[in-house]
Amino acid sequence: MVNMIEQKWHYKEHLCFIHIEHEKDDSVSKAFHYITKPSGEMVLAPLNPYDCKRSLVEDWIDLGYPARIGCSPLNKWDIKLLQSALD
């Protein structure tokens, strides 16, 4: 397994990392979304491990760190549903 930080950026006083784990044969890659909150607390966001878009992390932060819906991690459609519920 090869581990690397794919992306690192600041968003609204949060430090965001997308950490990627690649299988040695490159058949599977998974993203882990780590966020350090302004308080200093580091969390692993319950987000889709196959989505590496910054917008997913930023939308999750904007929604106030929602938890999973059911047993699956949140994907872009879940985030859109949560956003529409707040509109």
C-alpha positions in Angstrom: 0.0 0.0 0.0 1.3 3.5 -0.9 0.1 6.4 1.2 0.3 10.0 0.1 -1.3 13.4 0.7 -3.1 14.3 -2.5 -4.3 17.8 -1.5 -3.8 20.2 1.4 -5.5 23.5 1.8 -7.1 26.0 4.2 -10.8 26.7 4.1 -12.7 29.0 6.5 -10.0 28.6 9.2 -9.9 24.8 8.7 -6.9 22.8 7.6 -8.0 20.2 5.1 -6.1 17.1 3.8 -7.2 14.5 1.4 -5.0 11.5 2.0 -4.9 8.8 -0.6 -4.1 5.1 -0.1 -3.2 3.3 -3.3 -3.0 -0.5 -3.6 0.4 -1.6 -4.9 -1.1 -2.9 -8.1 -3.0 0.4 -8.5 -6.3 -1.4 -8.7 -7.9 0.5 -5.9 -7.4 3.9 -4.4 -9.3 5.4 -1.5 -9.4 8.9 -0.2 -9.6 9.9 3.5 -10.7 13.4 4.3 -9.0 14.8 7.4 -10.0 18.2 8.7 -8.5 20.2 11.5 -11.2 22.5 12.9 -10.4 26.0 14.2 -10.5 24.6 17.7 -7.5 22.3 16.8 -9.6 19.1 16.8 -8.7 16.8 13.9 -11.6 14.7 12.5 -11.9 12.2 9.7 -14.9 13.4 7.7 -17.5 10.6 6.9 -17.2 11.3 3.1 -17.1 9.1 0.0 -13.6 7.5 -0.2 -13.8 7.6 -4.0 -14.3 11.3 -4.3 -11.3 13.6 -4.1 -13.0 16.9 -4.8 -12.3 19.8 -2.5 -15.9 21.0 -2.9 -17.1 17.9 -1.1 -15.0 18.7 2.0 -15.9 22.4 1.8 -19.6 21.7 1.5 -19.4 19.3 4.5 -17.8 22.1 6.6 -20.4 24.6 5.4 -23.2 22.2 6.6 -21.7 22.1 10.1 -20.0 18.6 9.9 -23.0 16.4 9.3 -22.8 12.7 10.3 -23.4 9.8 8.0 -26.9 9.1 6.7 -27.4 5.4 7.5 -24.3 3.2 7.2 -22.7 4.7 4.2 -20.3 7.7 4.0 -21.7 10.9 2.6 -21.4 11.4 -1.1 -22.1 14.5 -3.3 -25.8 13.6 -3.6 -26.2 13.4 0.1 -24.5 16.7 0.5 -26.9 18.3 -2.1 -29.9 16.8 -0.3 -28.7 18.3 3.0 -28.1 21.6 1.4 -31.6 21.7 -0.2 -33.1 20.8 3.2 -31.6 24.0 4.6 -32.8 26.3 1.8 
